[in-house]
Every structure is written in C-alpha cells, then in structure tokens.
Amino acid sequence: MSPVANALDVLQGETSVQMGWLVPTITLLRTKLQQLNVASKFCEPLIAALLSGLEKRFGEMLTDPELIAAAILVPKFKTCWTSDENILKLGLDCQAKNYISEGSQGALRKRTSFPP
C-alpha cells in the first residue's frame, strides 16, 4: 500500500504543493493500484475499494479542464503523467481559451485607457 501512502504524502505537503499536483498524483495512483490489482491475489478487495473511492471522490476532478491545465503548467509534470490525448486536449484547450481571453481583455484595456 506504499503507492497510497506516497500519494498522501505528496498531497498533504505543507510547502510545495500546488493545485497542479492533484490530477497527476491521483492519475498515477490509479495506474499503480490497477497494476497491483493484476499482480496481487489477496488484496483485490482492498484495491477495488480504493479504486472505487478514488473514482467517487476525484472522478469529476480528473476531467476538469482547469485542473488539467494546472497540471500541464507544472514544470515537473507537463504532459508526462498521462498518454490520453483527450485529457491533454482538454487542458491545452483551456489554456488557449484563457490566453486568448486575457489577450483580448488586455487589448481592450489598452484601447480604452486614456494617457495621463
């Protein structure tokens, strides 16, 4: 059960944890638990309960475009934590949409501001 303990240690960190750490940490925990489920005969009910609990608690968060974008923006993770192109597209589209909306607001501010 060291993958669960390691994930908890990462997410409960007091100094260097950001929102961008959530999705990669939970995604990698799910992957490790699925691998353990295949390799372990005796812990199958425990692992199934953990996977079910992760899905119930974090399922919607794992597909939230803003959280995915936050994970992509963390230099430690970038896009290495998943190979699912749909998930990466959600995050990159969210980044692009935010960048475009910030750019248009900045241009609007420049046009409407008066010189001193």
C-alpha positions, -999 to 999 in steps of 0.1 A, spaced: 0 0 0 30 23 -4 15 40 -35 -14 53 -14 10 64 14 33 82 -12 3 99 -28 -10 111 6 25 124 15 27 144 -18 -8 159 -15 -5 167 22 28 185 18 29 219 35 54 238 15 55 229 -22 21 216 -32 1 233 -59 -33 226 -74 -15 213 -105 -2 183 -85 -37 168 -78 -46 153 -112 -12 138 -119 -9 123 -84 -43 107 -85 -39 95 -121 -5 79 -112 -20 64 -80 -49 48 -100 -24 34 -125 -2 19 -97 -33 4 -80 -45 -12 -112 -11 -28 -117 -12 -40 -81 -47 -54 -87 -34 -76 -115 -3 -88 -95 -20 -94 -62 -44 -122 -53 -50 -114 -17 -55 -76 -18 -80 -75 -46 -110 -64 -25 -89 -36 -8 -75 -24 -41 -110 -25 -57 -124 -4 -28 -95 21 -31 -101 25 -68 -138 29 -63 -133 55 -36 -108 74 -58 -133 74 -87 -162 85 -64 -142 113 -48 -119 126 -76 -137 113 -108 -150 147 -119 -118 165 -109 -98 142 -132 -116 156 -162 -118 192 -151 -101 213 -178 -87 239 -154 -72 213 -132 -57 195 -162 -43 228 -174 -28 235 -140 -11 201 -141 3 208 -176 17 241 -164 37 225 -135 72 220 -150 77 188 -131 47 171 -148 40 188 -181 23 161 -201 42 130 -189 16 119 -164 -9 107 -190 -9 94 -225 -47 100 -230 -49 126 -259 -84 136 -249 -73 146 -214 -44 166 -227 -66 183 -253 -90 194 -226 -62 210 -207 -45 226 -237 -78 240 -250 -85 255 -215 -50 271 -216 -56 285 -251 -90 298 -242 -77 316 -211 -47 330 -230 -70 343 -258 -95 359 -233 -67 375 -213 -51 388 -245 -84 403 -258 -91 419 -224 -56 434 -224 -61 449 -259 -94 463 -248 -78 479 -218 -51 495 -240 -78 509 -264 -100 523 -236 -73 537 -213 -65 574 -215 -30 588 -214 -20 607 -182 
